[in-house]
Amino acid sequence: MTYTLIVTEKPSAAKRIASALSQGEVEKRGGKGTSYYVINRDGKELVIAPAVGHLFVLDEKNSGARWEYPVFTVEWKPTYTRKGSEWAKKYFDSMKKVAEGASEFISACDYDIEGSVIAFNILKHIAGVEDGKRMKFSTLTTPDLLNAYDRMTEHLDFPQIEAGLTRHQLDWYFGVNMSRALTLSLEKAGGFRTLSTGRVQGPTLALLLEREEEIAAFRPQPYWEVELKGDVKEGDITAYHEEGKFWKKDSAEKVMEVCKGRNGKISRIEKKKQQYYPPTPFDLTTLQRESYALFGFSPKITLEIAQSLYEQAVISYPRTSSQKLPPAIGYKSILKKLGSSIEYSDLCERLLKKEKLWPNQGNKDDPAHPAIFPTGNRSKEMNGYQKKLYDLIVKRFLATFSDPSIRESVKATIAVENEKFSANGVTTIEQGWMEFYAPYTRIKEILLPKMEEGEIVNVKKLSMLEKETQPPSRYSQASILKTMEDLGLGTKATRANILDTLYERGYIKDKAIAVTELGSAVVKSLEKHCPEIISVDLTRRFEEDMEKVMTGEKKRADIIKSAEDELSKILAKFKTEEAQVGEEIKNAVAEYEKVKNNVGACPKCKKGSMMVIHSQKTGKRFVGCNNYPDCRNSKPLPQKGSLSVVSQKCQCGLNLVEVKSKGRRPWKMCIEHGFDYSKKDFKKASDKDSS
């Protein structure tokens, strides 16, 4: 008996789709750590089998050969053939097994470029077919999945597939060729470290370095402000001279001289009421920025949490650039479901009483998915991080349907002789949407005492404040994300990973992003020898080309040929200057390696030696004094996950070591005492990841 195979992107999605579509029992089959589901619907047998993301990756056809560049001979290979991804083989084998007996194929992977490519490669390289039907959905709720099945298209979404295949090939061409060129240039100069850059990575790092150089070049300029502190009948008041910044000290001194020992008078009071409209629904970038500002979650962590909430069917698909909520999602139905939870019941009840429900929508749109919204489903599986992000998404959703808030600004002008000072206040008269978005509004109230025109101000203190202009602030992960979006660098789904890669490569560090000496050396060398690689314009042009592939205005083969021609010219020039590039980067690499593994001064050694991370040939890792064997001070380290020394120090004076391991959030340990610094957990940290 033949059956229909439904391919999903994740195991959790396969389970939900099976449950939603089944008209009887759901039979779970499989083994060796993988499962698939067999159900019946309308007299047909359906098999729902999951991948775990990409089961195929692009690689060089003759990948066993010695590194060289340029190389443009690529093919899709099973992901499990890549070192470190062997775990994917069990999913590959499971998919191969269920594909053999299928007579019909349906893609139920995420409806975006990546999901479309995942399904296409599985059908082409495992099932041996190049087309199938397509389910499209934005939530994993039962009604949406049933609707997606009933209205599935007869063919795969080839515009997204073509755009995705183009993107993967372009990213491979630029990333692999330029990374090889950098690494081999360093090798030629006698150094060794795997260096990387890419089509989006290079321009992003160049933007960060540009800000770094602006900060370094900044020269503070002194200025002065004149501050008045006094009181009226109803309370104290602080005002500043209307000139604002005095760039000449003697000008501020003249004001001080005129006003010295004199009281003031309220010469004018201006009041202005203003409406503040509700926030727009979350697209992914806005959610990542808000989450970073409120909770300190990195963009990558935010996306991971949002993805997990989507897989629990409590929010819609998060990888969206839309700020619009179409009526088709069912506003009232969602509010009624949310209202069944005590924490949202009052707010939902008030919204449901409105004559008209219409969200305040933004300008950004996404043809594949609406803005992020809560489905109204409840989950008992959420951890603390998920609960925080879920509450933020719910409150944002509710706020979009609420009324504008009304704020009143007050400006009191105080005359002291002929000099004028201003005191400014602002208060909220009607909360409107702010009440629904609480506690996430972050809007300050500045209260002024009640006063009247003509009222005397008793001046208690007059001060001349000396200040200086401040340099541009460093980018945070949230602000560089917005800049990348504005410049067309990367996609909503890839930008967070680009930042993560820059951190992992040692090119940037810290929350207020600083470019390391290594990152600076890479950018400056590229800028000198092949500036096209860090060009925003080149990257944007290829992004626009990929959009045109999706709309059918351009062909994938033409874009790929253009990239080959462009890269060939760039790399031909690079090869002639390879040795020079290596010499320019070598010292920065050596300095980075020294700093990267240095935890701080050895507390037991009197010779100024340092505690350094060591890795033995057996793979065992520990921290030890570099004055060995004279000093045998050493400390254990977790044996799983990646390690990096961070600038933050423990009270003992040593730098903390950040540990990143699969299945848990990054954490920081003090190597001297062996505890999780963030929790002050004195259980030996080295025991946590040893199992």
For each residue, the residues with C-beta under 8 A, 3 or more apart:
1: 45
2: 101 102 103 104
3: 38 44 45 46 47 101 102 103 104
4: 44 45 46 47 102 103 104 105 106
5: 47 49 98 99 102 104 105 106 127
6: 14 17 46 47 48 49 106 108 135
7: 49 50 51 95 105 106 107 108 109 119 122 123
8: 11 13 14 17 48 49 50 51 108 109
9: 13 50 51 53 108 109 110 115 118 119
10: 13 14 50 51 52 53 311
11: 8 14 15 34 35 50 52
12: 15 16 140 311 312
13: 8 9 10 16 17 50 108 140 311
14: 6 8 10 11 17 18 35 36 37 48 49 50
15: 11 12 18 19 37
16: 12 13 19 20 140 145 311 313
17: 6 8 13 14 20 21 48 108 140 145
18: 14 15 21 22 26 37 39 46 48
19: 15 16 22 26 142
20: 16 17 141 142 145 146 149
21: 17 18 39 41 46 48 145 146 149
22: 18 19 25 26 39 40 41
23: 39 40 41 42
24: 39 40
25: 22 39
26: 18 19 22 37 38 39
27: 37 38 39
28: 35 36 37
29: 35 36 37 38
30: 34 35 36 94
31: 34
32: 90 93 94
33: 90
34: 11 30 31 50 90 91 93 94
35: 11 14 28 29 30 50
36: 14 28 29 30 47 48 49 50 94 98
37: 14 15 18 26 27 28 29 47 48 49
38: 3 26 27 29 45 46 47 48
39: 18 21 22 23 24 25 26 27 45 46 48
40: 22 23 24 43 44 45 46
41: 21 22 23 44 46 149
42: 23
43: 40
44: 3 4 40 41
45: 1 3 4 38 39 40
46: 3 4 6 18 21 38 39 40 41
47: 3 4 5 6 36 37 38 98 102
48: 6 8 14 17 18 21 36 37 38 39 108
49: 5 6 7 8 14 36 37 94 95 98
50: 7 8 9 10 11 13 14 34 35 36 91
51: 7 8 9 10 54 55 91 95 109 118 122
52: 10 11 55 88 91
53: 9 10 118
54: 51 57 79 114 117 118 121
55: 51 52 78 79 88 91 92 95 118 121 122 126
56: 76 77 78 79 121 122 125
57: 54 76 77 79 82 85
58: 74 75 76 77 168 169 172
59: 63 74 75 76 77 81 82
60: 63 65 71 73 74 176
61: 73 74 75
62: 65 73
63: 59 60 77
64:
65: 60 62 68
66:
67: 180 183 184
68: 65 71 180
69: 176 177 180 181 184 571
70: 177 564 567 568 571
71: 60 68 74 176 177 180
72: 173 564 567
73: 60 61 62
74: 58 59 60 61 71 169 172 173
75: 58 59 61
76: 56 57 58 59 121 125
77: 56 57 58 59 63 81 82
78: 55 56 81 88 89 92 125
79: 54 55 56 57 82 85 88 92
80: 85 86 87 88 89 92
81: 59 77 78 85
82: 57 59 77 79 85
83: 86
84:
85: 57 79 80 81 82 88
86: 80 83 89
87: 80 90
88: 52 55 78 79 80 85 91 92
89: 78 80 86 92 93
90: 32 33 34 87 93 94
91: 34 50 51 52 55 88 94 95
92: 55 78 79 80 88 89 95 96 126
93: 32 34 89 90 96 97
94: 30 32 34 36 49 90 91 97 98
95: 7 49 51 55 91 92 98 99 122 126
96: 92 93 99 100 126
97: 93 94 100
98: 5 36 47 49 94 95 101 102
99: 5 95 96 102 105 122 126 127 128
100: 96 97
101: 2 3 98
102: 2 3 4 5 47 98 99 105 127
103: 2 3 4
104: 2 3 4 5 132 133
105: 4 5 7 99 102 123 127 129 132 133
106: 4 5 6 7 132 133 134 135 152
107: 7 115 116 119 120 123 132 133 134 135 156 157
108: 6 7 8 9 13 17 48 119 135 137 148
109: 7 8 9 51 115 116 118 119
110: 9 114 115 317 319
111: 115 116 134 136 137 138 157 317 368 369
112: 115 116 160 317 319 368 369 493
113: 116 117 160 163 164 167 491 493
114: 54 110 117 118 164 493
115: 9 107 109 110 111 112 118 119
116: 107 109 111 112 113 119 120 156 157 160 161 164
117: 54 113 114 120 121 160 161 164 165 168
118: 9 51 53 54 55 109 114 115 121 122
119: 7 9 107 108 109 115 116 122 123 132 156
120: 107 116 117 123 124 130 156 161 164 165
121: 54 55 56 76 117 118 124 125
122: 7 51 55 56 95 99 118 119 125 126 127
123: 7 105 107 119 120 126 127 129 130 131 132 156
124: 120 121 127 128 129 130
125: 56 76 78 121 122
126: 55 92 95 96 99 122 123
127: 5 99 102 105 122 123 124
128: 99 124
129: 105 123 124 132
130: 120 123 124
131: 123 155 156
132: 104 105 106 107 119 123 129 155 156
133: 104 105 106 107 152 153 154 155 156
134: 106 107 111 152 153 155 156 157
135: 6 106 107 108 145 148 149 152
136: 111 148 151 152 153 157 368
137: 108 111 140 144 145 147 148 317
138: 111 144 316 317 320 329 369 370
139: 144 310 313 315 316 317 375
140: 12 13 16 17 137 144 145 310 311 312 313
141: 20 144 145 313 375 377
142: 19 20 145 146
143: 146 147
144: 137 138 139 140 141 147 148
145: 16 17 20 21 135 137 140 141 142 148 149
146: 20 21 142 143 149 150
147: 137 143 144 150 151
148: 108 135 136 137 144 145 151 152
149: 20 21 41 135 145 146 152
150: 146 147
151: 136 147 148
152: 106 133 134 135 136 148 149
153: 133 134 136 156 157
154: 133
155: 131 132 133 134 158
156: 107 116 119 120 123 131 132 133 134 153 161
157: 107 111 116 134 136 153 160 161
158: 155 161 162
159: 162 163 549 550 551 552
160: 112 113 116 117 157 163 164 368 550
161: 116 117 120 156 157 158 164 165
162: 158 159 165 166 549 550 556
163: 113 159 160 166 167 546 547 549 550
164: 113 114 116 117 120 160 161 167 168
165: 117 120 161 162 168 169 556
166: 162 163 169 170 545 546 549 556 559 560
167: 113 163 164 170 171 546
168: 58 117 164 165 171 172
169: 58 74 165 166 172 173 556 560 563
170: 166 167 173 174 199 542 546 559 560 563
171: 167 168 174 175 198 199 200
172: 58 74 168 169 175 176
173: 72 74 169 170 176 177 560 563 564 567
174: 170 171 177 178 198 199 533 563 567
175: 171 172 178 179 196 197 198 199 201
176: 60 69 71 172 173 179 180
177: 69 70 71 173 174 180 181 567 571
178: 174 175 181 182 196 197 198 202 530 533 571
179: 175 176 182 183 194 195 196 197 198
180: 67 68 69 71 176 177 183 184
181: 69 177 178 184 185 571 574 575 578 581
182: 178 179 185 186 195 196 197 522 525 581 585
183: 67 179 180 186 187 193 194 195
184: 67 69 180 181 187 188 578
185: 181 182 188 189 574 578 579 581 582 585
186: 182 183 189 191 192 193 195 581 582 585 586 589
187: 183 184 190 191 192 582
188: 184 185 578 579 582
189: 185 186 579 582 583 585 586
190: 187 582 586
191: 186 187 582 585 586 589 590
192: 186 187
193: 183 186 589 592 593
194: 179 183
195: 179 182 183 186 505 522 585 589
196: 175 178 179 182 201 501 505
197: 175 178 179 182 201 202 205 522 526 533 534
198: 171 174 175 178 179 201 202 498
199: 170 171 174 175 202 539 542
200: 171 203 204 484 489 490 494 495 498 539
201: 175 196 197 198 204 205 498 501 502
202: 178 197 198 199 205 206 523 526 533 534
203: 200 206 207 487 489 534 535 536 538 539
204: 200 201 207 208 480 484 489 490 498 499 502
205: 197 201 202 208 209 502 507 508 515 519 522 523 534
206: 202 203 209 210 523 526 527 534 536
207: 203 204 210 211 475 480 483 484 487 536
208: 204 205 211 212 475 480 502 508 513 515 519
209: 205 206 212 213 515 519 520 523 524
210: 206 207 213 214
211: 207 208 214 215 472 474 475
212: 208 209 215 216 474 514 515 520
213: 209 210 216 217
214: 210 211 217 218 471 472
215: 211 212 218 471 472 474
216: 212 213
217: 213 214
218: 214 215 471 472
219:
220: 468 469 470 471
221: 247 468 469
222: 249 466 467 468
223: 245 246 247 467 468 469
224: 245 246 249 251 252 464 465 466 467
225: 240 241 244 245 246 252 464 465 467
226: 240 241 243 246 252 255 256 259 421 462 463 464 465
227: 238 239 240 241 462 463 464 465
228: 238 239 240 241 259 264 414 416 421 457 459 461 462
229: 236 237 238 459 460 461 462 463
230: 236 237 239 263 264 414 457 458 459 460 461
231: 235 236 237 449 457 458 460
232: 235 237 266 449 451 455 456 457 458
233: 449 450 451 455
234: 449 450 451
235: 231 232 449 450
236: 229 230 231 449
237: 229 230 231 232 412 414 423 448 449 451 457
238: 227 228 229 423
239: 227 228 230 412 414 421 422 423
240: 225 226 227 228 244 421 422
241: 225 226 227 228 244 246 252 255 419 420 421
242: 413 420 421 422
243: 226 246 251 255
244: 225 240 241
245: 223 224 225
246: 223 224 225 226 241 243 249 251 252 255
247: 221 223 251
248: 251 252
249: 222 224 246 252 253
250: 253 254
251: 224 243 246 247 248 254 255
252: 224 225 226 241 246 248 249 255 256 464
253: 249 250 256 257 464
254: 250 251 257 258
255: 226 241 243 246 251 252 258 259 419
256: 226 252 253 259 260 462 464
257: 253 254 260
258: 254 255 262 416 417 418 419
259: 226 228 255 256 262 416 417 419 459 462
260: 256 257 462
261:
262: 258 259 416 417 459
263: 230 416 456 457 458 459
264: 228 230 414 415 416 421 456 457 459
265: 414 415 454 455 456 457
266: 232 269 412 413 414 451 452 453 454 455 456 457
267: 413 414 415 420 453
268: 411 412 413 453
269: 266 410 411 412 413 451 452 453
270: 410 411 413
271: 408 409 410
272: 408 409
273: 406 407 408 429
274: 406 407 408 409
275: 404 405 406
276: 404 405 406 407 432 433
277: 360 404 433
278: 359 360 399 400 401 402 403 404 432 433 436 437
279: 360 396 399 400 433 437
280: 286 323 360 361 362 371 400
281: 322 323 324 325 359 361 362 370 371 372 373 396 397 400
282: 286 287 290 323 371 372 393 396
283: 286 287 320 321 322 323 362 364 366 371 372 492
284: 287 288 303 306 318 319 320 321 372 492 493
285: 288 289 321 481 482 485 492 495
286: 280 282 283 289 290 323
287: 282 283 284 290 291 302 306 318 372 392 393
288: 284 285 291 292 299 302 303 478 481 496
289: 285 286 292 293 478 479 481 482
290: 282 286 287 293 294 392 396 440
291: 287 288 294 295 297 302 389 392
292: 288 289 295 296 297 298 299 302 476 477 478
293: 289 290 442 478
294: 290 291 392 440 442
295: 291 292 388 389
296: 292 511
297: 291 292 301 302 305 385 389
298: 292 301 302 477 496 499 500
299: 288 292 302 303 477 478 481 495 496 499
300: 303 304 496 497 499 500
301: 297 298 304 305 385 665
302: 287 288 291 292 297 298 299 305 306 389 496
303: 284 288 299 300 306 307 318 319 493 496
304: 300 301 307 308
305: 297 301 302 308 309 385 386 389
306: 284 287 302 303 309 310 315 318 372 389 393
307: 303 304 310 311 318
308: 304 305 311 312 386
309: 305 306 312 314 315 318 379 382 386 389 390 393
310: 139 140 306 307 313 314 315 316 317 318
311: 10 12 13 16 140 307 308
312: 12 140 308 309 377 379 381 382 386
313: 16 139 140 141 310 375 377 379
314: 309 310 374 375 377 378 379 382 390
315: 139 306 309 310 318 372 373 374 375 390 393
316: 138 139 310 320 329 369 370 371 372 373 374 375
317: 110 111 112 137 138 139 310 320 369 372
318: 284 287 303 306 307 309 310 315 372
319: 110 112 284 303 369 492 493
320: 138 283 284 316 317 366 368 369 370 371 372 492
321: 283 284 285 364 365 366 492
322: 281 283 364 365 366 369 370 371
323: 280 281 282 283 286 361 362 363 364 365 371
324: 281 361 362 364 365 370 371
325: 281 329 331 359 361 370 371 373 397 400
326: 329 370
327: 330 331
328:
329: 138 316 325 326 334 370 373
330: 327 333 334
331: 325 327 334 335 357 359 401
332: 335 336 352 357
333: 330 336 337 376
334: 329 330 331 337 338 373 374 375 376 397
335: 331 332 338 339 348 351 352 357 376 398 401
336: 332 333 339 340 348 352 376
337: 333 334 340 375 376 377 378
338: 334 335 341 344 348 374 376 394 398
339: 335 336 344 345 348 349 352
340: 336 337 345 378
341: 338 344 345 378
342: 345
343: 391
344: 338 339 341 347 348 394 398
345: 339 340 341 342 348 349
346: 349 350
347: 344 350 351 398 435 436
348: 335 336 338 339 344 345 351 352 398
349: 339 345 346 352 353
350: 346 347 353 354
351: 335 347 348 354 357 398 401 402 436
352: 332 335 336 339 348 349 357
353: 349 350
354: 350 351 357 401
355:
356:
357: 331 332 335 351 352 354 401
358: 401
359: 278 281 325 331 400 401
360: 277 278 279 280 400 401
361: 280 281 323 324 325 371 400
362: 280 281 283 323 324 371
363: 323
364: 283 321 322 323 324
365: 321 322 323 324
366: 283 320 321 322 369 370
367:
368: 111 112 136 160 320
369: 111 112 138 316 317 319 320 322 366
370: 138 281 316 320 322 324 325 326 329 366 373
371: 280 281 282 283 316 320 322 323 324 325 361 362
372: 281 282 283 284 287 306 315 316 317 318 320 393
373: 281 315 316 325 329 334 370 393 397
374: 314 315 316 334 338 390 393 394 397
375: 139 141 313 314 315 316 334 337
376: 333 334 335 336 337 338
377: 141 312 313 314 337
378: 314 337 340 341
379: 309 312 313 314 382
380:
381: 312
382: 309 312 314 379 386 387 390
383: 386 387
384: 387 388
385: 297 301 305 388 389 665
386: 305 308 309 312 382 383 389 390
387: 382 383 384 390 391
388: 295 384 385 391 392
389: 291 295 297 302 305 306 309 385 386 392 393
390: 309 314 315 374 382 386 387 393 394
391: 343 387 388 394 395
392: 287 290 291 294 388 389 395 396 440
393: 282 287 306 309 315 372 373 374 389 390 396 397
394: 338 344 374 390 391 397 398
395: 391 392 398 399 436 437 438 440
396: 279 281 282 290 392 393 399 400 437 440
397: 281 325 334 373 374 393 394 400 401
398: 335 338 344 347 348 351 394 395 401 402 436 437
399: 278 279 395 396 402 433 434 436 437
400: 278 279 280 281 325 359 360 361 396 397 433
401: 278 331 335 351 354 357 358 359 360 397 398 436
402: 278 351 398 399 432 433 435 436
403: 278 430 432 433
404: 275 276 277 278 432 433
405: 275 276 428 430 431 432 433 434
406: 273 274 275 276 428 429 430 432
407: 273 274 276 426 427 428 429
408: 271 272 273 274 426 427 428 429
409: 271 272 274 424 425 426
410: 269 270 271 424 425 426 427 448
411: 268 269 270 422 423 424
412: 237 239 266 268 269 422 423 424 425 448 451
413: 242 266 267 268 269 270 420 421 422
414: 228 230 237 239 264 265 266 267 420 421 422 423 457
415: 264 265 267 418 419 420 421
416: 228 258 259 262 263 264 419 420 421 459
417: 258 259 262
418: 258 415
419: 241 255 258 259 415 416
420: 241 242 267 413 414 415 416
421: 226 228 239 240 241 242 264 413 414 415 416
422: 239 240 242 411 412 413 414
423: 237 238 239 411 412 414 448
424: 409 410 411 412 446 448
425: 409 410 412 446 447 448
426: 407 408 409 410 444 445 446
427: 407 408 410 445 446 447
428: 405 406 407 408 431 434 443 445
429: 273 406 407 408
430: 403 405 406
431: 405 428 434 435
432: 276 278 402 403 404 405 406 435
433: 276 277 278 279 399 400 402 403 404 405 436 437
434: 399 405 428 431 437 438 441 443
435: 347 402 431 432 438
436: 278 347 351 395 398 399 401 402 433
437: 278 279 395 396 398 399 433 434 440 441
438: 395 434 435 441
439:
440: 290 294 392 395 396 437
441: 434 437 438
442: 293 294
443: 428 434
444: 426
445: 426 427 428
446: 424 425 426 427
447: 425 427
448: 237 410 412 423 424 425 451
449: 231 232 233 234 235 236 237
450: 233 234 235
451: 232 233 234 237 266 269 412 448 455
452: 266 269 455
453: 266 267 268 269
454: 265 266
455: 232 233 265 266 451 452
456: 232 263 264 265 266
457: 228 230 231 232 237 263 264 265 266 414
458: 230 231 232 263
459: 228 229 230 259 262 263 264 416 462
460: 229 230 231
461: 228 229 230
462: 226 227 228 229 256 259 260 459
463: 226 227 229
464: 224 225 226 227 252 253 256
465: 224 225 226 227
466: 222 224
467: 222 223 224 225
468: 220 221 222 223
469: 220 221 223
470: 220 473
471: 214 215 218 220
472: 211 214 215 218
473: 470 512
474: 211 212 215 512 513 514
475: 207 208 211 479 480 483 512 513
476: 292 479 480 511 512 513
477: 292 298 299 480 481 499 511 513
478: 288 289 292 293 299 481 482
479: 289 475 476 482 483
480: 204 207 208 475 476 477 483 484 499 513
481: 285 288 289 299 477 478 484 485 495 496 499
482: 285 289 478 479 485 486
483: 207 475 479 480 486 487
484: 200 204 207 480 481 487 489 490 495 498
485: 285 481 482 488 489 492 495
486: 482 483
487: 203 207 483 484 536 540
488: 485 536 539 540 543 544
489: 200 203 204 484 485 495 498 536 539 540 543
490: 200 204 484 494 495 498
491: 113 494 495
492: 283 284 285 319 320 321 485 495
493: 112 113 114 284 303 319
494: 200 490 491 497 498
495: 200 285 299 481 484 485 489 490 491 492 498 499
496: 288 298 299 300 302 303 481 499 500
497: 300 494 500 501
498: 198 200 201 204 484 489 490 494 495 501 502
499: 204 298 299 300 477 480 481 495 496 502 503 508
500: 298 300 496 497 503 504
501: 196 201 497 498 504 505
502: 201 204 205 208 498 499 505 507 508 519
503: 499 500 506 507 508 509
504: 500 501 642
505: 195 196 501 502 518 519
506: 503 509 516 518 519 592 596
507: 205 502 503 515 516 518 519 522
508: 205 208 499 502 503 513 514 515 516 519
509: 503 506 513 514 516 646 647
510: 513 514 647
511: 296 476 477
512: 473 474 475 476
513: 208 474 475 476 477 480 508 509 510
514: 212 474 508 509 510
515: 205 208 209 212 507 508 519 520 523
516: 506 507 508 509 519 520 592
517: 520 521 588 591 592
518: 505 506 507 521 522 585 588 589 591 592
519: 205 208 209 502 505 506 507 508 515 516 522 523
520: 209 212 515 516 517 523 524 588
521: 517 518 524 525 584 585 587 588 589
522: 182 195 197 205 507 518 519 525 526 585 588
523: 202 205 206 209 515 519 520 526 527 534
524: 209 520 521 527 528 584
525: 182 521 522 528 529 581 584 585
526: 197 202 206 522 523 529 530 531 533 534
527: 206 523 524 531 534
528: 524 525 531 584
529: 525 526 573 574 577 580 581
530: 178 526 533 570 571 573 574
531: 526 527 528 534 535
532: 535 538 566 570
533: 174 178 197 202 526 530 538 570
534: 197 202 203 205 206 523 526 527 531
535: 203 531 532 538 539
536: 203 206 207 487 488 489 539 540
537: 540 541
538: 203 532 533 535 541 542 566
539: 199 200 203 488 489 535 536 542 543
540: 487 488 489 536 537 543 544
541: 537 538 544 545
542: 170 199 538 539 545 546 559 563
543: 488 489 539 540 546 547
544: 488 540 541 547 548
545: 166 541 542 548 549 554 559 562
546: 163 166 167 170 542 543 549 550 559
547: 163 543 544 550 551
548: 544 545 551 552 553 554
549: 159 162 163 166 545 546 552 553 554 555 556 559
550: 159 160 162 163 546 547
551: 159 547 548
552: 159 548 549
553: 548 549
554: 545 548 549 558 559
555: 549 558 559
556: 162 165 166 169 549 559 560
557: 560 561
558: 554 555 561 562
559: 166 170 542 545 546 549 554 555 556 562 563
560: 166 169 170 173 556 557 563 564
561: 557 558 564 565
562: 545 558 559 565 566
563: 169 170 173 174 542 559 560 566 567
564: 70 72 173 560 561 567 568
565: 561 562 568 569
566: 532 538 562 563 569 570
567: 70 72 173 174 177 563 564 570 571
568: 70 564 565 571 572
569: 565 566 572 573
570: 530 532 533 566 567 573 574
571: 69 70 177 178 181 530 567 568 574 575
572: 568 569 575 576
573: 529 530 569 570 576 577
574: 181 185 529 530 570 571 577 578 581
575: 181 571 572 578
576: 572 573
577: 529 573 574 580 581
578: 181 184 185 188 574 575 581 582
579: 185 188 189 582 583
580: 529 577 583 584
581: 181 182 185 186 525 529 574 577 578 584 585
582: 185 186 187 188 189 190 191 578 579 585 586
583: 189 579 580 586
584: 521 524 525 528 580 581
585: 182 185 186 189 191 195 518 521 522 525 581 582 588 589
586: 186 189 190 191 582 583 589 590
587: 521 590 591
588: 517 518 520 521 522 585 591 592
589: 186 191 193 195 518 521 585 586 592 593
590: 191 586 587 593 594
591: 517 518 587 588 594 595
592: 193 506 516 517 518 588 589 595 596
593: 193 589 590 596 597
594: 590 591 597 598
595: 591 592 598 645
596: 506 592 593 644 645
597: 593 594 612 613 614 645
598: 594 595 610 611 612 645 655
599: 610 611 612 613 623 645 654 655 657 671
600: 610 611 649 653 654 655
601: 605 608 609 610 611 653 654
602: 605 609 610 611 625 626 627 631 633
603: 611 633 652 653 654 672
604: 625 631 633
605: 601 602 608 609 625 627 630 631 633
606:
607: 627 630 631
608: 601 605
609: 601 602 605 625 626 627 631
610: 598 599 600 601 602 625 626
611: 598 599 600 601 602 603 623 624 625 626 633 635 654 671
612: 597 598 599 623 624 625 626
613: 597 599 621 622 623 637 643 645 657
614: 597 621 622 623 624
615: 619 620 621
616: 619 620 621
617:
618:
619: 615 616 639
620: 615 616 639
621: 613 614 615 616 637 638 639 643
622: 613 614 634 635 636 637
623: 599 611 612 613 614 634 635 636 637 657 671
624: 611 612 614 628 632 633 634 635
625: 602 604 605 609 610 611 612 628 631 632 633 634
626: 602 609 610 611 612
627: 602 605 607 609 630 631
628: 624 625 631 632
629: 632
630: 605 607 627
631: 602 604 605 607 609 625 627 628
632: 624 625 628 629
633: 602 603 604 605 611 624 625
634: 622 623 624 625
635: 611 622 623 624 671 672 674
636: 622 623 674 684 686
637: 613 621 622 623 643 657 671 686
638: 621 641 643 659 661 669 685 686 688 689 690
639: 619 620 621 686 689 690
640: 661 689 690
641: 638 659 660 661 662 689
642: 504 659 660 661
643: 613 621 637 638 657 658 659
644: 596 657 658 660
645: 595 596 597 598 599 613 655 656 657 658
646: 509 655 656 657 658 668
647: 509 510 655
648: 655 656 668
649: 600 653 654 655 656
650: 653 654 655 656 670 672 673 677
651:
652: 603 670 672 673
653: 600 601 603 649 650
654: 599 600 601 603 611 649 650 670 671 672
655: 598 599 600 645 646 647 648 649 650
656: 645 646 648 649 650 668 669 670 677
657: 599 613 623 637 643 644 645 646 668 669 671
658: 643 644 645 646 666 667 668
659: 638 641 642 643 666 667 668 669 685 689
660: 641 642 644 666
661: 638 640 641 642 664 689
662: 641
663:
664: 661 667
665: 301 385
666: 658 659 660
667: 658 659 664 676 677 678 679
668: 646 648 656 657 658 659 676 677 678
669: 638 656 657 659 674 675 676 677 685
670: 650 652 654 656 673 674 675 677 685
671: 599 611 623 635 637 654 657 674
672: 603 635 650 652 654
673: 650 652 670 682
674: 635 636 669 670 671 682 684 685 686
675: 669 670 679 680 681 682 683 684 685
676: 667 668 669 679 680 681 683 685 688
677: 650 656 667 668 669 670 680
678: 667 668
679: 667 675 676
680: 675 676 677
681: 675 676 685
682: 673 674 675
683: 675 676 687 688
684: 636 674 675 687 688
685: 638 659 669 670 674 675 676 681 688
686: 636 637 638 639 674 690
687: 683 684 690
688: 638 676 683 684 685
689: 638 639 640 641 659 661
690: 638 639 640 686 687
691:
